[in-house]
């Protein structure tokens, strides 16, 4: 790849390097997860009578197993993105602030087959590579449950009609939110991405992509280099994901999903409870589809099912923490639920009324 992939803007500052050397949050959360994961064997054999401990370790074990492939692919993609010139990524996504740019970012989020935790890593890297705030948000909002594999799973669970409707509505929210965030940046309400740069005149994706591919030198060490670079680029985000897993396991320890599924009826109260539970439960994308299917088929509340799928990104604390880390702005992170949650609530209520 060209030297552009080593743009100084992509390099960590001295402060960031110092923080990485003493990233106590990363190492403490990672240690807890490793001990809990390994402790699952002990919880099922030696200390099975300690119910809370057993539930916590089994929850960590389940969450890690569900999200491991998504995290691994996310880290690999970060390593790949780190080697791709910024201009090439900008050309692929389209110009920020335009309809086509937001549409392509949304489509990329829908098609990319990663769980929500892997998507978080990719979204942060795209922002650092110059994607506009609207494109980053459109990509992130469209991604959490949307992927080819999970869409097929949802199709099998609730049928083609409901799957297509939920898919289309989620894309509508992603696109509208992308435009809203672009508007907020233009008005100066939210900061502009400092990593954004204009493409050189005459720059085209297809010929530049072919040029970059021809310059690739195949070496046996490439996979290891990509994984190592991906790990280094993901450290600041992984610590918040690890914290999210711990909090989710603690919540699962004291709140069983079976206890609240009964209350997911197609009422305002049921919708409100769905939002609250989805916010605090931190269900990853692989786990959200079956629960959402139960809400739709058993509770007869399609709007609540839609809200359960979408609230994972609209109000999720991990999403907001990662956004703050990637954009260096709490304001941007807090605007995520302010922009998306009203849209989710309106469409969920419409779905529960049988209008669509």
TAQUIBEL-V108908 format. One line per field, one symbol per residue. phi: phi as a letter, one per 20 degrees, with the letter a starting at -180 (. if undefined). burial: # if it has 9 or more other ideal C-beta (glycine too) atoms within 8 Angstrom, else .. A space follows every 50 residues. Layout:
phi: ???
burial: ???
//
This chain:
phi: .ffffdggfeeffffffffffceffffffffffffffffgfffececffe ffffffffffgfffffegffffffffffffffeeggffffffenffndff ffffffffffefecfgfffgffgfffffeoffffffffffffegdfafff ffffgfecnfgffffffffffffffffgffffffffenfdffffefbfff fnfcfgffffffffefdfcfeggffffffffffdgfegffffffffffff fffdcegffdffeeffcffffffgfffffeflefgfefffffffffeeel cffffffffefgdfcfffgfffffffembffffffgffeefgffffffff ffemfe
burial: #..##....#.....##.##..#..#..##.##..##.##.##....... ..#########.##.##..######################.##.##... ##########.#.##################################..# #.###.##...##.###.##############.##....##.#.##..#. .......##..#............#######.################## ###.#.#..##..###...##.###.###.#################.#. ###########################.#..######.###.###.#### ##....
//
